[in-house]
Amino acid sequence: MESQNKAIKAHLESGKTINPMEALISFGCFRLAARIKNLKDSGMTIEKEMKQDENGKRYAVYWRVT
């Protein structure tokens, strides 16, 4: 879990966005919302936008606010 937090933090700090599918593929993270909460609790400012795919499935896209 801690290594996932570090990897996701570095990803966001590089100016990239992340969504649950990217987190699973890139970092093996099944619970992106939990990792985002950990990062927010540690002081990182993160925003999100809810999106919808072509099948109507909703998902969040997260990014770091500087």
Buried (B, 14 or more C-beta within 10 A) or exposed (E): EEEBBEBBBEBBEEEEBBBBEBBEEEBEBEBBEEBBEBBEEEEBEBEBEEEEEEEEEEBBBBBBEE
